[in-house]
Amino acid sequence: MCKELSPNETKSKLMGITGHTTLAALEKYLRDIDAELPSDYSEFLQPSSDNKN
């Protein structure tokens, strides 16, 4: 959804889905559930020697 809409449009749409009545409440909720994903840093990770795939 957020690739097609601006951040404000996305939050407005989410407010209707989640039932939050204020933007501040929605933003707090999104922070609490870690909805914002960090950048992908997987290229800096090394495989664990414990993996036996």
Secondary structure, DSSP 4 states (H G I P E B T S, - for coil): -TTTS-HHHHHHHHHHHH--SSHHHHHHHHHHTT-SPPP--GGG----TT---
